[in-house]
Amino acid sequence: MMMGSGSERDNVVSSLVFIHESIFKAMVLLKRNTGKRTYVTPRHYLDFIKQYSSIWREKRDELEEGRNHLTAGLKKLKETQEQVSKMKVELNAFEIELKKERSQC
């Protein structure tokens, strides 16, 4: 999993630590309330990180796809704006020509 800025990475690491600590607290509460012991092994934690990475990659790809879609739309709008500007110039030229022809009639 590749991260962007250092602060982004720090935020993710802080979130993972918080989740890990929360799970530990939940296991203590479960033992106290039900008497059942549960264990979270390093394998569970690694699976969690792998799943998190997978979801993060998927969401990043969705955002990139959306950004590309918006970029393409903006490009098309700029092209259309340029075409409209050219057409306005042509229209002004045709209006001048039309006025000349009307005045000659």
N, CA and C atoms as a LAMMPS dump frame, in Angstrom:
ITEM: TIMESTEP
0
ITEM: NUMBER OF ATOMS
315
ITEM: BOX BOUNDS ff ff ff
-5.0000000000000000e+02 5.0000000000000000e+02
-5.0000000000000000e+02 5.0000000000000000e+02
-5.0000000000000000e+02 5.0000000000000000e+02
ITEM: ATOMS id mol type element x y z
1 1 1 N 0.848 -1.163 0
2 1 2 C 0 0 0
3 1 3 C 0.893 1.224 0
4 2 1 N 0.745 2.072 -1.003
5 2 2 C 1.553 3.279 -1.065
6 2 3 C 0.7 4.445 -0.586
7 3 1 N 1.271 5.221 0.28
8 3 2 C 0.575 6.374 0.834
9 3 3 C 1.164 7.635 0.234
10 4 1 N 0.413 8.711 0.377
11 4 2 C 0.873 9.995 -0.113
12 4 3 C 1.762 10.678 0.898
13 5 1 N 1.285 11.782 1.403
14 5 2 C 2.09 12.609 2.312
15 5 3 C 2.323 11.916 3.647
16 6 1 N 3.297 12.422 4.385
17 6 2 C 3.619 11.872 5.691
18 6 3 C 2.463 11.981 6.655
19 7 1 N 1.732 13.085 6.625
20 7 2 C 0.613 13.251 7.541
21 7 3 C -0.502 12.25 7.237
22 8 1 N -0.689 11.931 5.956
23 8 2 C -1.69 10.928 5.576
24 8 3 C -1.309 9.578 6.173
25 9 1 N -0.059 9.239 6.056
26 9 2 C 0.431 7.975 6.604
27 9 3 C 0.277 7.957 8.127
28 10 1 N 0.637 9.069 8.766
29 10 2 C 0.499 9.163 10.221
30 10 3 C -0.951 8.99 10.65
31 11 1 N -1.879 9.569 9.895
32 11 2 C -3.303 9.432 10.211
33 11 3 C -3.764 7.98 10.11
34 12 1 N -3.312 7.293 9.074
35 12 2 C -3.684 5.892 8.903
36 12 3 C -3.103 5.048 10.035
37 13 1 N -1.84 5.277 10.355
38 13 2 C -1.2 4.529 11.437
39 13 3 C -1.922 4.787 12.753
40 14 1 N -2.27 6.044 13.027
41 14 2 C -2.998 6.377 14.258
42 14 3 C -4.351 5.674 14.3
43 15 1 N -5.021 5.615 13.166
44 15 2 C -6.319 4.937 13.104
45 15 3 C -6.169 3.444 13.371
46 16 1 N -5.155 2.833 12.783
47 16 2 C -4.94 1.402 12.993
48 16 3 C -4.606 1.106 14.454
49 17 1 N -3.808 1.956 15.086
50 17 2 C -3.483 1.778 16.504
51 17 3 C -4.749 1.922 17.345
52 18 1 N -5.569 2.922 17.038
53 18 2 C -6.816 3.127 17.771
54 18 3 C -7.724 1.903 17.651
55 19 1 N -7.834 1.364 16.444
56 19 2 C -8.676 0.18 16.229
57 19 3 C -8.13 -1.004 17.014
58 20 1 N -6.828 -1.171 16.976
59 20 2 C -6.201 -2.278 17.702
60 20 3 C -6.476 -2.156 19.208
61 21 1 N -6.322 -0.965 19.76
62 21 2 C -6.577 -0.745 21.18
63 21 3 C -8.059 -0.931 21.515
64 22 1 N -8.938 -0.494 20.614
65 22 2 C -10.374 -0.651 20.832
66 22 3 C -10.77 -2.115 20.868
67 23 1 N -10.171 -2.912 20.013
68 23 2 C -10.466 -4.35 19.999
69 23 3 C -10.019 -4.982 21.313
70 24 1 N -8.864 -4.573 21.812
71 24 2 C -8.389 -5.098 23.086
72 24 3 C -9.377 -4.755 24.204
73 25 1 N -9.854 -3.512 24.241
74 25 2 C -10.828 -3.095 25.258
75 25 3 C -12.13 -3.888 25.127
76 26 1 N -12.569 -4.121 23.901
77 26 2 C -13.791 -4.891 23.677
78 26 3 C -13.618 -6.332 24.148
79 27 1 N -12.436 -6.898 23.952
80 27 2 C -12.185 -8.274 24.415
81 27 3 C -12.227 -8.337 25.939
82 28 1 N -11.698 -7.318 26.615
83 28 2 C -11.73 -7.275 28.08
84 28 3 C -13.173 -7.177 28.564
85 29 1 N -13.972 -6.317 27.924
86 29 2 C -15.387 -6.196 28.289
87 29 3 C -16.136 -7.498 28.059
88 30 1 N -15.855 -8.158 26.956
89 30 2 C -16.512 -9.434 26.651
90 30 3 C -16.176 -10.468 27.71
91 31 1 N -14.949 -10.538 28.139
92 31 2 C -14.548 -11.494 29.17
93 31 3 C -15.237 -11.169 30.495
94 32 1 N -15.294 -9.89 30.823
95 32 2 C -15.908 -9.489 32.085
96 32 3 C -17.42 -9.764 32.071
97 33 1 N -18.091 -9.503 30.945
98 33 2 C -19.549 -9.648 30.874
99 33 3 C -20.004 -11.08 30.654
100 34 1 N -19.258 -11.849 29.877
101 34 2 C -19.713 -13.203 29.543
102 34 3 C -18.813 -14.292 30.089
103 35 1 N -17.626 -13.937 30.51
104 35 2 C -16.691 -14.937 31
105 35 3 C -15.961 -15.661 29.882
106 36 1 N -16.227 -15.276 28.649
107 36 2 C -15.576 -15.934 27.509
108 36 3 C -14.308 -15.174 27.138
109 37 1 N -13.288 -15.941 26.847
110 37 2 C -12.037 -15.328 26.398
111 37 3 C -11.969 -15.387 24.88
112 38 1 N -11.535 -14.301 24.326
113 38 2 C -11.305 -14.264 22.882
114 38 3 C -9.88 -13.796 22.655
115 39 1 N -9.361 -14.159 21.532
116 39 2 C -7.98 -13.807 21.224
117 39 3 C -7.909 -13.191 19.837
118 40 1 N -7.109 -12.175 19.733
119 40 2 C -6.805 -11.593 18.428
120 40 3 C -5.319 -11.84 18.216
121 41 1 N -5.054 -12.679 17.266
122 41 2 C -3.673 -13.068 17.001
123 41 3 C -3.034 -12.086 16.018
124 42 1 N -1.742 -12.119 15.914
125 42 2 C -1.079 -11.273 14.898
126 42 3 C -1.619 -11.561 13.492
127 43 1 N -2.003 -12.798 13.26
128 43 2 C -2.564 -13.157 11.949
129 43 3 C -3.861 -12.388 11.692
130 44 1 N -4.721 -12.266 12.733
131 44 2 C -5.956 -11.497 12.584
132 44 3 C -5.638 -10.046 12.228
133 45 1 N -4.666 -9.495 12.934
134 45 2 C -4.311 -8.101 12.716
135 45 3 C -3.728 -7.902 11.311
136 46 1 N -2.896 -8.838 10.858
137 46 2 C -2.342 -8.745 9.5
138 46 3 C -3.437 -8.876 8.444
139 47 1 N -4.407 -9.751 8.685
140 47 2 C -5.541 -9.879 7.764
141 47 3 C -6.34 -8.575 7.713
142 48 1 N -6.514 -7.96 8.879
143 48 2 C -7.219 -6.681 8.934
144 48 3 C -6.488 -5.623 8.116
145 49 1 N -5.18 -5.54 8.275
146 49 2 C -4.387 -4.556 7.528
147 49 3 C -4.457 -4.843 6.028
148 50 1 N -4.416 -6.116 5.666
149 50 2 C -4.512 -6.482 4.251
150 50 3 C -5.873 -6.062 3.68
151 51 1 N -6.948 -6.304 4.424
152 51 2 C -8.285 -5.917 3.974
153 51 3 C -8.395 -4.395 3.883
154 52 1 N -7.84 -3.697 4.875
155 52 2 C -7.847 -2.235 4.853
156 52 3 C -7.121 -1.727 3.603
157 53 1 N -5.967 -2.307 3.316
158 53 2 C -5.198 -1.898 2.139
159 53 3 C -5.99 -2.129 0.86
160 54 1 N -6.672 -3.25 0.805
161 54 2 C -7.476 -3.577 -0.373
162 54 3 C -8.592 -2.55 -0.573
163 55 1 N -9.292 -2.227 0.498
164 55 2 C -10.38 -1.25 0.411
165 55 3 C -9.822 0.125 0.064
166 56 1 N -8.687 0.495 0.666
167 56 2 C -8.07 1.783 0.396
168 56 3 C -7.704 1.905 -1.082
169 57 1 N -7.108 0.842 -1.641
170 57 2 C -6.744 0.835 -3.064
171 57 3 C -7.985 0.965 -3.948
172 58 1 N -9.03 0.233 -3.589
173 58 2 C -10.274 0.267 -4.359
174 58 3 C -10.869 1.677 -4.353
175 59 1 N -10.928 2.296 -3.202
176 59 2 C -11.482 3.65 -3.097
177 59 3 C -10.595 4.665 -3.825
178 60 1 N -9.274 4.494 -3.741
179 60 2 C -8.364 5.386 -4.452
180 60 3 C -8.6 5.28 -5.96
181 61 1 N -8.763 4.049 -6.45
182 61 2 C -9.018 3.848 -7.874
183 61 3 C -10.342 4.485 -8.292
184 62 1 N -11.369 4.368 -7.436
185 62 2 C -12.657 4.991 -7.739
186 62 3 C -12.512 6.505 -7.816
187 63 1 N -11.755 7.077 -6.882
188 63 2 C -11.552 8.525 -6.894
189 63 3 C -10.766 8.968 -8.123
190 64 1 N -9.748 8.2 -8.496
191 64 2 C -8.973 8.54 -9.693
192 64 3 C -9.842 8.458 -10.943
193 65 1 N -10.705 7.456 -10.996
194 65 2 C -11.606 7.318 -12.141
195 65 3 C -12.55 8.513 -12.212
196 66 1 N -13.071 8.926 -11.061
197 66 2 C -13.945 10.092 -11.025
198 66 3 C -13.21 11.356 -11.434
199 67 1 N -11.972 11.496 -10.96
200 67 2 C -11.168 12.661 -11.327
201 67 3 C -10.913 12.679 -12.828
202 68 1 N -10.587 11.523 -13.391
203 68 2 C -10.342 11.449 -14.836
204 68 3 C -11.609 11.795 -15.617
205 69 1 N -12.742 11.335 -15.112
206 69 2 C -14.027 11.63 -15.765
207 69 3 C -14.291 13.14 -15.735
208 70 1 N -14.066 13.767 -14.582
209 70 2 C -14.274 15.213 -14.471
210 70 3 C -13.279 15.983 -15.332
211 71 1 N -12.046 15.527 -15.382
212 71 2 C -11.032 16.188 -16.199
213 71 3 C -11.415 16.133 -17.676
214 72 1 N -11.904 14.977 -18.097
215 72 2 C -12.336 14.839 -19.497
216 72 3 C -13.526 15.755 -19.775
217 73 1 N -14.447 15.856 -18.829
218 73 2 C -15.599 16.739 -18.994
219 73 3 C -15.183 18.201 -19.076
220 74 1 N -14.231 18.605 -18.218
221 74 2 C -13.746 19.983 -18.259
222 74 3 C -13.039 20.281 -19.577
223 75 1 N -12.282 19.307 -20.059
224 75 2 C -11.592 19.483 -21.344
225 75 3 C -12.617 19.692 -22.463
226 76 1 N -13.674 18.9 -22.424
227 76 2 C -14.715 19.013 -23.439
228 76 3 C -15.413 20.373 -23.343
229 77 1 N -15.664 20.835 -22.112
230 77 2 C -16.283 22.149 -21.938
231 77 3 C -15.4 23.269 -22.484
232 78 1 N -14.085 23.175 -22.258
233 78 2 C -13.162 24.19 -22.778
234 78 3 C -13.159 24.184 -24.302
235 79 1 N -13.158 22.98 -24.887
236 79 2 C -13.195 22.878 -26.348
237 79 3 C -14.477 23.497 -26.89
238 80 1 N -15.586 23.218 -26.215
239 80 2 C -16.874 23.767 -26.641
240 80 3 C -16.874 25.28 -26.518
241 81 1 N -16.292 25.794 -25.438
242 81 2 C -16.207 27.246 -25.236
243 81 3 C -15.406 27.889 -26.364
244 82 1 N -14.31 27.266 -26.759
245 82 2 C -13.503 27.792 -27.86
246 82 3 C -14.289 27.775 -29.172
247 83 1 N -15.035 26.698 -29.408
248 83 2 C -15.842 26.609 -30.624
249 83 3 C -16.923 27.688 -30.644
250 84 1 N -17.543 27.913 -29.491
251 84 2 C -18.581 28.937 -29.407
252 84 3 C -17.978 30.313 -29.674
253 85 1 N -16.788 30.577 -29.141
254 85 2 C -16.124 31.861 -29.383
255 85 3 C -15.859 32.056 -30.871
256 86 1 N -15.367 31.009 -31.526
257 86 2 C -15.12 31.091 -32.97
258 86 3 C -16.414 31.322 -33.731
259 87 1 N -17.464 30.63 -33.315
260 87 2 C -18.757 30.782 -33.996
261 87 3 C -19.317 32.191 -33.804
262 88 1 N -19.087 32.803 -32.632
263 88 2 C -19.554 34.176 -32.408
264 88 3 C -18.85 35.133 -33.352
265 89 1 N -17.536 34.933 -33.542
266 89 2 C -16.783 35.778 -34.461
267 89 3 C -17.331 35.613 -35.879
268 90 1 N -17.572 34.377 -36.274
269 90 2 C -18.119 34.115 -37.609
270 90 3 C -19.51 34.724 -37.751
271 91 1 N -20.317 34.607 -36.677
272 91 2 C -21.672 35.156 -36.707
273 91 3 C -21.628 36.671 -36.856
274 92 1 N -20.732 37.32 -36.136
275 92 2 C -20.598 38.776 -36.267
276 92 3 C -20.21 39.159 -37.693
277 93 1 N -19.304 38.386 -38.28
278 93 2 C -18.898 38.659 -39.662
279 93 3 C -20.083 38.473 -40.604
280 94 1 N -20.869 37.428 -40.408
281 94 2 C -22.037 37.188 -41.268
282 94 3 C -23.096 38.272 -41.074
283 95 1 N -23.258 38.761 -39.84
284 95 2 C -24.236 39.828 -39.585
285 95 3 C -23.838 41.101 -40.304
286 96 1 N -22.551 41.407 -40.272
287 96 2 C -22.068 42.602 -40.984
288 96 3 C -22.315 42.447 -42.475
289 97 1 N -22.014 41.267 -42.985
290 97 2 C -22.222 41.007 -44.411
291 97 3 C -23.706 41.072 -44.763
292 98 1 N -24.549 40.547 -43.873
293 98 2 C -25.998 40.554 -44.114
294 98 3 C -26.512 42.009 -44.104
295 99 1 N -26.026 42.827 -43.2
296 99 2 C -26.446 44.231 -43.154
297 99 3 C -26.046 44.956 -44.434
298 100 1 N -24.875 44.673 -44.953
299 100 2 C -24.427 45.284 -46.197
300 100 3 C -25.339 44.886 -47.353
301 101 1 N -25.68 43.61 -47.413
302 101 2 C -26.527 43.111 -48.494
303 101 3 C -27.931 43.703 -48.39
304 102 1 N -28.447 43.844 -47.159
305 102 2 C -29.788 44.431 -46.968
306 102 3 C -29.772 45.92 -47.366
307 103 1 N -28.7 46.584 -47.02
308 103 2 C -28.642 48.009 -47.353
309 103 3 C -28.523 48.21 -48.868
310 104 1 N -27.96 47.257 -49.588
311 104 2 C -27.849 47.367 -51.041
312 104 3 C -29.175 47.077 -51.733
313 105 1 N -30.043 46.359 -51.076
314 105 2 C -31.326 46.028 -51.71
315 105 3 C -32.265 47.139 -51.65
